[in-house]
């Protein structure tokens, strides 16, 4: 791996971040002792540590504003695709970056959504399981891994020590900036997460693509499913409003499906595709502007 590639993409595959969250940070309940949770010192996870070093160094307030303008601004030229096309394109992306992977990216989405469906949950909840990671298509636009995946967190205020590898925030240009390094930073107490700028990545990108079509609980699941410092550690309480607190149980309800539904037996996409085509058509327009 050359140095330029390592600087942008230290992970051999995007799934390494998800595996780290699932096994080292929040393993399935009862599978490990509580005192062994959030153990990041395994040398085998050096690439994940380097990933977070880059993420925490570069995800500044100015960086987030730049990416929001680049990918959400009115001047952006957008490619129209159906949701099915986006799903299959994401699958191709992961196959290209890791040809030896046993279960391609679409299988994680199908295993998540099928697990939700098997529990008799709301159909829009099932749809969230299918599309929650589709924002990883940002990689196709040449975005580095640290600007696509990883735990998300607010920018524009003090970083919580509940975020993984918080020591790397000392490398961030905002760390010593008086505008951004206080508890509230640029925000007001109780302003609500809708008024808080989050670190840039697939969660925020996907939220903006579907924000006009799905109910609030679905949007919170998509937008904040990687905001572990909030929904798993209880940080940033001072920024929440009553609506955030109302939505938190939905995000927590989604999280186990996201983390703990991987299994060796792969769902058969060709058999499931007609069901999901119908479900997508119920909630989303024929195409989205990616």
RAMO-V462233 format. One record per helix or strand. SS is the DSSP state (H for helix, E for strand). FROM is the first residue (numbers start at 1). TO is the last residue. Records with the same first field share a line. If there is no record, write none. Layout:
# RAMO-V462233
SS->FROM-TO, FROM-TO
This chain:
# RAMO-V462233
H->3-8, 15-25, 34-36, 43-58, 61-72, 83-97, 105-118, 123-131, 134-141, 145-147, 166-171, 193-195, 202-210, 216-224, 228-231, 237-239, 242-259, 269-283
E->80-81, 154-154, 198-198, 288-289
